[in-house]
Amino acid sequence: MAGFSGGLRFLWGVPFSLIEPTLSNGKAATRQPVRLAHKATILFALVSDEPQAQLKLTYADGSTETVTLDKGAPAIQGWPPVLQWRLWMVAHPLKAELRTVTPQNCALFALTLSDLPDEQIQPALAALQNRRQAYLAEQQMQKRWQQVADRLKTLGAVAIIPTPLVSAQGHPLVKAVNRAGAFGLLTALRPDELVNPSLFNPMRFPLVLYLGGENYYQTVREQGDGDRAMLEYLRRGGTLLVSPTQPYPFYYNERGTPVVFAPKIGMPISGSGAEGREDYLKGKEVRGWEKPPQGVSLRFVRNPDQQVVTNLPDEFPFPTDGDLRWRPMVNIWNEQEARYTPILTLKDNMGKEYGEGIALVEFKQGDFRGARVLYIWHRLIADPERALNILSDVLNYLASSTPLPPKQVTVSQTSAPPIIDGKLDDAAWQNAATVELKWRFNPANAPALIGLTPTVRTTARLLWDRQFLYVGFECEDPDIWSVYTQRDAYVWEGEAVEVYLDPSGRGQNYKEIDLNPLGALIDLNTPEAKDGNPGDVDENARWNAVGLRWATFVNGTANDRADRDTGWTAEMAIPLKEILPEGEQVYVGDSWRAQFYRIERPKDSTDATAEFQAWSPTDTFHRPERFGVIVFAGSPRRVDFSIYRPGSDGSPTFTVNAGTWQIRDGVYEGRNCIEDGWLPRGASAGDNTWKDYTVKIRYRLVSRGSDWRDGFWVGFRCGPEACYALLLTSRDAQLHRVPASGEYDGDRQNLTTAPFTPDSEWHNLTIRVRGGKIEVEQDGKLLLQYTDEKPLAAGGVTLCARRWSQSTGDTVVQISQFEVE
């Protein structure tokens, strides 16, 4: 066995002589009977840990008995633990003279027989029993954590927020999850992933963990992008568990500057205000402290009315050693704004409260509607047993109560809008985003989130341009039935499809458009729903979307219950200006909360038996926090930077992996993509479906760093293993084939070079790649060409404002045109 060594070993005072494998043809144990001729009163054995392992003892009088591992304990563990072998020690009193020990379903590594008096043996037996009790407790805790891990798996993924200075690997939560064997369950994010909204969002990670000390990344690429990432995560309804290893989480940024960010993300933690620090909550009596008050008896009291933490005593004393800086959570909300659950409250002997050591906030209104934040004071996880009880309870609760993440879809922009005739046969729909309404629900079950299986299929397609959001429905329906034909009738009383749109994501003044197979439509503005109730429906229906166009097409006979139909389709062109506040417009990269419903009413059905379908999991219709997310995308092959929001990083068309990229005055500006090798890193577009193509880029090199290679670089056919790289340096233009990893000497391995002198003027760069043939032109003149005999097959394009890490000055590139044909 790897990691095993022989020799004399003492285990709880018992000596064992282990065979050195190198001295015994690689063998350290036996599975054959061992013959003995010794008188003894007790046997100690080391055996392998295998299913149904046991020893058969044969005595001189011919009698036998069996020794199992039921009263043994693990004694020797393989190291490192990845080796996953261990030996068990068992002890057994002997009733007569022993003749043979036969291992069954295991290997016997060592035997020790003793005839010492009981008083000399008893310490070893007591130590073995204590180890067994500890092992059983560990197994019980591991079983609990396995249950927690199994529940967390239903969320899909759980992320650990990156923090400076303190690694999460030493946190009790991470250790416990790893011990449960769920190594891939937790995703430790890098700082660049934290500020990438396409990666860090509740759809991908419905639960995220802060396991750091007191620091966090306020800035990664540009000032405050870490703050914005955390705020946006909560605005989208995410769940944040904060279990720091130091007193005040989110207190310092990555440079060690005090910023006190916790209250801004739903954690009103009260500091002490010592040394002039403004870390306490103004207007609240509860404050933290640097040291506990003298002469006061303090105890934690568990709230009996909560179900989050149940495996703690009703009361236990405040700790007396370690870092005792008290940083409590305090309730600052009314019942309409948020549900605040005190879980563990600190009190003195007079009943005075000092705030919560554990508390949960569930937001009902405002920017964080639908989000949750749970806070644990750092000293509560210092005791290993208490830490595991708290953390397993908390994670179990969050895993079981965290709703399925809202659905998300990226909606493509179209240059040729569909004709609204209800038929969905226009070419434009072939490039539309498609979603299926797979979530069947019954409002009678609300607020329980119970998903049923739809009996008929419903698909929605989505497109947009500068004027309209286009929505098309395809409804499989063997029996088409509806009641109303007039505008603003309650079409939901028959069969219908519904679109809910909430651009702000705050659940206020969201729009609803319902359409039945007969072409009857109702549009409504809901000021705010409360617990699934939209309020005055007639008043809401007074709103009409000016310019709204719609049509339906029935493949069958509506309202004939005797025949069998195929289905029906519907199309809508929804004016964006009617959905947005006055003066606002949609930009590429904007996201709206949205929901798509269908009501199917089979023959003889009632409201209780009708089929209600949704795109994003929900329990009822008017639950804005359960709406999904639609993201407005531009064309990745013909980018119009004027329709990107100023300050945007170019997402979702571009994914930024180095440098700072922003839209400024309709121009895409990249700055300082740090790269010390030869691989272009920066803003990437496209994927492995891009094979033979022509890239047209209008660019200007505003400034460049001091290294001769600094300047504008372009990667193309960028795949997981390698990419082609065009380097426009101060010496020449170079073409490379750069591996994504491993060694590469660009000074000697470039494919070809050509004379080139950079300047700060605007230029038109064209890169053509067809099979292995590569041509590069600037301003219509051939710059270089090359034929690769074993070409890279496919991949996207990367724009890079390259700057060496040791350069002085900034490399800044502006892009006004990006087209791929």
N, C-alpha and C positions, 0 to 999 in steps of 0.2 A: 504493500500500500504506500502510495506517495506520502511523504512526510512522516512515516513511521520509523522509529528508532528503538533498538533494544537496550538491554541493560537492566540494572537494579532500579526499581521504582517503588516509592512508598506512597500509598494511597490511604489517607485517613489513618496512618499509623501501621498499615498492613504492608509488609514487604512482598514484592512480586519480582521474579526474575524473568524478563522478557527476552526472547531469542532475537538476536541480531540477524535480519534476513540475509545479509551478505555472507554470513557464516553458515547458512543452512539452505543453500541453493535457492535463495530468494524467498524461502518460506518462513513466516513468523508465527504460524499457528497450525493446528491440526484439526481435522474433522474425523479422525479415527479414534477408537477407544484408547484410553490411557490406563495402563495397568499399574496398580499400587500395592504396597504391602506395609502400610503405615497405620499405627493407632493414633487417632486424633478425636477431638470432641467437636470441632467445627471446621468447615471448609469455606475458603474464599476463592472465587474464580473470576477471571476476566474473559468475557466472551464477546463475539461480534454482535452488533445490533441488527438482527434480522427478524422478519416475521415468524412467529411461532418458535422462536429460539428456546431451547431448553437443554438441561443436562440430565442424563439417566445415571443414577447412582446404583451400583451393585455391591452388596455387602458380602462378607465372608460366609454368612449363613445362607446365601442364595437369594435373599429378599432384595427388592428394588424399590426405589422411589424416584420421583421426578422433581427437578428444581427448575422453575420458570423465572422469568425476569420480573415477575409481578412485585417482588419485594426488593429488587435491585435499583440501581441508579446509574446514570451516565458517569463514567470515571475519567476517560481519556478521549479528548476531541481532536480530530485531525486539524492540522494548522498549515495554511490558512483555512478558514471555515469552508471555503469553496470546495475543499477536498471531500467534505460531507461524509466522513466515516467517524465512528466512535465506538469505544469499547465500554461495555457495561460490567459493573462489579456486582456480584451477588454473594451473599453469605447464607450458609445453611448449617444447622446443628446436625451432627452425625449420631445415628442411633446404635451403630455397631462398627466393627472394623471394616474399613472400606477397601474394596478390591479393584473396582473399575469405575472410571468416569467416561461416559460416552456422550459426546456432543451431538445433538440432534437439531437440524435446521440452523446450525451456526458453526462458527469456528472457535476453538478453545485456544486462547493465547497464553494463559498462565494459571497455575493452581498454587495455593498456599494452604497447608494444613496446620492446625494449631491445637495443642492440648493445654494451653495456658489457662489459669483460673478465670472464672467469669468476670471478676472485678477488673482484670487486666484487658479482657476482650471488650468489655462493655463500652468504653469510649469510642472504639472503632465502629461498633454497631450503631451507637447513637449518631455518630457523624454520618454514617451511611444513610440512616433514616432521615436525618435532616436534609441531606442532599436529595433524597427521593421526594420529600415534601416540597422542596424548592422546585424540583423538576416538574412535579405535577402542577404547581402553581404557574410555572412558566408555560406549560402545555395549555392550561386553561386560558391564560392570557393570550397565547398565540392563537388559540381557537377563536377567541373573541376578535382578535385582529384579522384573522382570516375572514370572518363574517363581515367585518368592516370593509376589508378589501373587496370582497365579492359585491357588496352594495355600491362601493365607489365605482366599480367597473361599469355599472349601469349608466353612469354619467358619461362614459366614453373616455374622458381624459381629465386629469387634475393637474394644474400647473403650480409650480413654486416660483414666486416672484424673485428675480435676482436682487441681491443686496450686496453693497460693498462691505468689505472687512470680515463679515461673519458668514461662514459656509453653513448651508442648511443640512449638510450631511451629518453633523453631530446632534441635530435636534432629535428629541425622543420620538417624535412622530415618524420621521424618516427611518430611524432605526427599527421601529416597530413594524412598519409596513414592509421593510426589507426582510425582517425576520419571518414575516408571514409568507415570504416567497413571492411577493407581488412587486418584483424589481422594476418592471416597466410601467407600473401604474402612475407614478409621479413623473411629470415632465419638468425638469429644471430649465427655465427659460434663460436665454442670454439677454444682456441689455438691449441688443439690437432687435431681438424678437419682441421684447416688452413694448417697444415703441412702433411696432409694425401692426396696424389695426387688422390686417388680414390674418394675422396669426394670433394676436392677443385680443380675444373677444369671447363673450359668453357662449356663442354658438360652438366654438371650438373647445373652450374650457369653462363649463358652467360653474366650476368651483376653483378658486385660486387661493393659495396659501402664502402668507407672509411669515417666514420663520427666521428672520434676521434679528439684529440687535436693535439699534436705534437709527441706523442710516437707511437711506433708500436712494434710488436713482431719480433725481429730479430732472436731470438733463443727460441725454445720451448723444444725440446728434446735433440738436439745436435747443436753445434755451427753453426749458419748461416742457419738453416733449414727454418726459416721464410723468409729470403731473397730469398732462392731458390724457395720456394713456390710461392712467388709473381712473380719472373722472369719466372717460368715455366707457370704460368697462362697466362701471356702476350705472351709468345712464342707460346702458343696454340691458340692465337687469341681472347682472352677475352676482355671484355670492363670494364674499371675501372672508376668510378665516384668518385672524391675526393672533399668532401665538409667539410673541417675541422672546428672546433669551436675555434681553435687557429691559430696563423699566419703561421707556417711552418710544414706541415704534413710530416710524416716519418723522422723527424729530430732526435729524440732521440729513443734509443731502450728501451726495457723493464726495464733496469737498470738505465735509465736516462743518458746514455752515448751518446754524440753527434756523429751521424754516417752519417747524411745528405744523406739518401738513395733515396730521391725523384728523382733526376736526373737519377739514374740508372734504374728506371722503367718508363722512358718516360715523366718525369715532370721536365723540366729544370726551376726550380724556383730560382730566384735570391734573396739571402739574402743581408744583409747590409755589411757583412764583419767586423762588429763592434767587438772590443775587440779581434782582431786577428782571428776571426772565418772564416774558408774557406768555406763559404756557398754562395758565389756569383759566377757568371759564368764568368770565365776568358775569356778575349777576347771580351766581350760584354760590351757596354757602359751602358746598363740598369742595375741598381742596386736597391735593396730594401733600406728601411731606417727604423730607429727606431722612428723618428719623421718627419713629413712633412717639407719640406724646408720652411723657413720663407719668407713672402712677395710674395708667388707664389699662384695664383688662380688655383686650380685643379678641374677637372671635369671628370667624366666617360662619354665616348662616345660609343654608341652602333653601331656596324658595321651593316650598312643597307643591306649588301650583304649576310648576313648569316640568316639561318632559325631556329637556335637552340633556341635562346631567343627572343621572339617577344613582350612580355607583359611588357616591360620596356620603360620609356621615351627615346627619342633619346639622351638626355643628362641629367645628374643630378650631383650635387656637391659631392666632396669627403667628407666623414664624418668629423665632427669636435670634436667628443667625443668618448670615449671608447678606445680600444686597436688599435692604428693607425699604428702599425708596418706593413710596406708595403712589401709584398712578391709576386712580379709579376711573371707570366709565360713569357718566352721569346722563340722566334722561333730560333732554332739552326740547322734546317734541310734544304736541298734543295728540289725542287719539286719532284725529283725522289725518295727521301728517305721517305718523309711523306707529307701529306696534313695538313698544319697548318691553323686553322681557328681562327682568333682573333674575339672574340664575344663582349667583353667589354674592351676597352682600356682606360687607364688613360692618360690625356693630360693636359698641362697648357694653360694659355691664349695666349701663343705665338705659340701653336701648337706642342710643343715638346712632344714626347711620352715617357711614363715611364713604358711600358710593359702592359700586360693584366691581368685584374682581373678575367676574365673568358676566357678560351681558350680550343679548342678541337684539339687533335692530332690523325690523322689516319695514321697508318704506312703502307707504300707500299713495303718496302724492309727490309732486315736485319732480325735479330732474332725475332723482334716483328711484322713481316709481318702479316697484317690482324687484329692486335690489335688496340684498341682505348683507349685514356685517356682524360678525361675531368676534368678540374680544376676550382674551385670556390674559390676566396679569402675569408677568414673567415668573414670579417666585412660585406660582402654583404648579409649575412643571419641574421645579428643582428636585422634588422628591420623586424617585422613579415610579413607585407604585401609584402614587396619587396622579402623576403625570399620565400614566397609561390609562387609568380610570377616566380621567377628564377627557383626554384626547380621543379615546375610543368611543366614549359616549357622544362627544360633540360630532365626530365624523360620521358616526352611525346615524345621528339625527339629521345632519345636513344631507347625507347621501340619500336618506329615505324621504326627505321633505323638499329637496331641490327639484323643481319641475324639470321635465325634459327641456333641453335648450330650444329656444325659438328657431324656426327654420330661417335660412338665409338663401337668397338667390341674387345673382348678378344679372341685370337687365341690359341687353345690348341696345345700342343706338342704331336706328335705321335711317338710311338716306332715301328710301322709297317706302312711304307709309302704305299700309294695307287699305284696300277698299272696304268700307264698313257695310257689308251686305249680309252678314251673319253666317257666311259659308266657310271661312277660314281656308280658302283655297289659293290665296295670294302667295307669291313667291317669298314675300317678306316674312311670313310666318315660319318659313323653313329655318330661318336663323334666329328665331325667338328663343328666349329662355322658357323652359317647360317645367312645370311643377305639377305633382299629383296630389289630390286631396285624399290622403290615406288615413287621416285621423277621423274616426267616427266617434261622436260623443253624444251624450244625452244630458241636456241642461238640468234634468231632475237630479242628477248625481252631484251637481256643483255643491261645494267647491272641490270635490274629489276629482283628480285628474285621471280619468279612467278611459283608456283607448279601446275601442271595439273595432271589428273588421268590417269595412264597407262591403256591401253586396253588389254595388255597381261602380264602375270606374268613372272618375272625373279628372280631367286634365285642364290646366290653365296655361296659357301662353302669354308672354309679356315682351313688349317692345316700347321704345320711346324715341321721340325727337324733341325739338325745342318747344313744340307747342302742346303735344299730347303724350299721355301714357296710354298705350294700346293694350287691351286685355281681351283675350279670346278664351272661350270655354268650350270644351267638348264633353258632352254628358251622355254616357251610355244609359239608355232608359227604355225598358221594354213596355212601359205604360205611361206615356206622357200625359200629364194632367195639371191644369191650372184653372184659376177662377176668374181673375180680373183682366180687363183689357185697357182700362183707363190709367192716366198718369197719376202718380202719387197714391195709388191704392195700396193696401197692405198685401203686397204680392207674396210675402212669406207665408200667408195662409194657404197657399198652394205650393207648387214646385217652383224653385227659383235658384239663381246663382247670385252671390253677393260679393262686393268688393268693399273693404274697409281700408281707408288711407289716413295715416297720422304722420305728417311730415315732421312735426316737432318731436314726436316720441314721448310727449308728456301726457297723452291721454286727454287732451283738451281740444275741443272744436275739431274732432276728427270727422271725416266724411264717410258716408255709407251710400253705396249705389247698388240697388237690388233690381234684378231683371228676370221676368218669367218667360216661359217658352212662347207665349202669345205676343211678346213684345211690350208688355206693360212694365213700366219702370217707376221706381220711387228713389229719390235722392234725399238724403238727410244730413244735417249737421248736428252732431251730438256735443253739447258744451262740455259735459263730463259725466261719465257713468260712475255709479256708486254701487259697489258689490254686484256688478253685472246688470244693474238697472239703468237704461239709457235716459230715464226721465220722461218728460212730456214729448211723446212721439209726434203728435200733431204739430206741436210747435217746432220740433226739429225738422219736420217735413216742409216747413215754409221755405226752407232754403232750396234753391234750384241752381244747378250748375249750368251757367250760360255757355252755349257752344258744345254741350255734350251731345255726342252722336252714338247711336246704338242700333243693332239689328239682330234678329234671330232667324234660325232656319230649322224647321221641324222635319225630321226624317221618319215619317209615320203619320198617325192621325191623332191630334190632340183631343183629349177628353172622350175617347172611345175606349171604355174599359174592356170591351169584348175582344179587341184585336191585339196584336203584338207589334210594338214599335221597335225601332232601332236606336233612336236617340235624338238629341237636338244640340245645336251649336249656337253660340252667341258671341257678338263682338261689341266692344265699346271703345270709343276714342274719348278719353277723359281729359278736358283742358287743364293743363298744369296750373295756369293762373287762377283757376277756380278753387284749386285745392290749397294753394300756397297763400300766405298773407300778402296783402297788396304790396307791389313793388319788388317782391322776391322772385327768383328764378331758380331752376334746377341746374346744378353744375355736375360735371363728371366727378364721381367719387362721393356724391351726396348719398345719404341713406335715409329711407323712410321706414317707419313701422307700418306693416300692411298685413291684412288677413284676407283669405279667400274662402268662401263658404258655398256649400250647396245644400239645398233642402230637397229631399226625395220623399214623396208620399205614395207608397204602394196602395193598391186597392184595399179599402176597408181599414186603412191605418188611421191612427189618431195622433195628437201631439206627443203622446207617450210612446207610440210605436213608430213614428216617422223616423227617417234616417237623416241625421245631421252630420255633414262632413266638413272638415276644416283642413287647411294646408298646414298650419303650425299648431302643435298640440294645445288644446284649451279645454276648459270645462263648460263654457257657455259662450254666447256670441259677444257680448259687450264686456270684454276683458282685455283692454288695450295693452296691459303689461304682458299678455301672452301672444300678442301679434308677432308675426315674423318680421324679417328685415329684407327690404329690396334695396340693392345698391345700383345706382345708375352708372353704367360703364360707357366709355367711349369706344370707338373702333381702334383696336390695337394696330391695325394696318394703315390707317390714315388718321393721324392724330391732329385734332384741332385744339390747340392749347388755349384758345380764347374761351372755351366752354368749361374750363377747369376753374375751380374756385381759387382766387388769389391766395397764395400761401400753401396750396395743396402740394403734396409730394409726388403727385402724378398717379397715385393709386386710384382705382384698381388696375389701370392699364399697365403701369410700371410698378415693379417691386424694388424698393431701395435696399441694397445690402452693403453700401459703403458711401461715405460722404453725406453731404446735405444737398437735397434737391427740392426746389420750390418753383411754383409758377409765379412769375412776376411780369405784369403788364403783357400777358399773352405769350410769354417766352418761358421755356423750361430752363432753369439755371441750376447747374451742378457745381459743387464746390468741394475741393479737397477730399477726393476719394483716396484714402491712404492705401498704398500698395507698394511693398518693398520687393516684390517679384515681378512677374511678367503677365499675370492674369488680370484682365480687365474686371474691375468690380465697381459697381455704382448703381445705376437704374436699369433694370432688366425688363424686357417685354418678350412675349412669345413663348413657345414651348417646343416639344419635340415633334409637333406636327408641321413645323416650318422646315422645309427641306430646300428646294431650289427657289431662290427669291432674289429680288433686287431691293436694296435699302437706299432710300434717298433722305439725306439729312442736310438741312441748312443750319450751319453752325457758325459761331464766332468765339475765338479764344480771347477772352477778356484779359486774362493774366495767367501766368504760369509760375510754378515754384522754381527754385534755383537748380534742381537736378536736371541734367541734360535730357533725361527721359520724361520729365514732367510735361504734361500737355493733354491733348484730346486723344483718348484711345477708344476704339470701338471693337467689341467682341461680337462675333457672329457664328452661327451654328454652335451656340453655347449649350453643351449637353452636360450630363453628369460626370463624364470622364475627361472631356477636353473641349477646347474651343479654338477657333481662329481668332487672332488678335491683330488689329491694325493699330500701330503705334505711330502717331505723328509727333516726333520728337524735335529737339532743336538742331539735331545733326542730319536726320534723314527720316524718311517714312519706312517703316519696317513691317513685315508680315511674319507672324509666328503661328505655330500650332502648339498651344500651351496645355499641358495636362492639368486637370483640376487639382491633383495632389501629386506628391512626389517631387523629385529633383528635376530642374530644368535650367539649363544655362543658355539664356537668351542671347548672350554675346556671341555664342558659337553655333547655336542651333536655329537661328532664324531662317525662314524659308527664302526670303528675298528682301532687298532694300531698293530704295530709289531716292534721288535727291529731293529734298524738301526743306523749305524755310518757313517757319510759322510766323503769323502776323495777327493783328487784332481786327482784321476785316471779316465781313460776312462771306462765307463760301458755301458752295453746293457740292456735297460729297456724295458719290454714288458707289455702292458696293454691289457687285453682281456675283452670285455663286450658283453655278449650274454643274451638278455632279462634282468633279474635282477641279473644274476651271473657275478661277477667281480673277476678277478684274476690278480695279479701283480707279475711279476718275475723280478729279476735282475741277469744278467749273468747266466741265465738258472735255477736259483733256486727260488722256490716260496717265495715271500716276504710277501704277505698277500692275503686273499680272503674274499669275503662277498657276501651274497645274499640279494638283496633288494626286499621285497615283493611287493612294489608298485614302480617299477623302473621308472626312467626318460626315455622318449621314444626315443629321438634322439638329436643330436647336434654335433658340431665340437669339435676341440681340441685346447687348449690354452697352450702355453709354457710360463713359468713365472720364471724370475730370481728374486725371492721375496726379498725385503728389506723393513724393517719397517722404517717409516719416521724419527724415532728418533735414528736409528742405526748409529754406526760409522763403517767406512769401506765400501767396495763395495761388492755387490753380482754379480758375473760374471759367466755365464754358457755358455758353447760351445756345439753346436749340429753338429755332422758330418753326421748323418743319421736320416731321418724321413720318415717312411713308414706306410701306413694305408691299411690294407687288409680287 
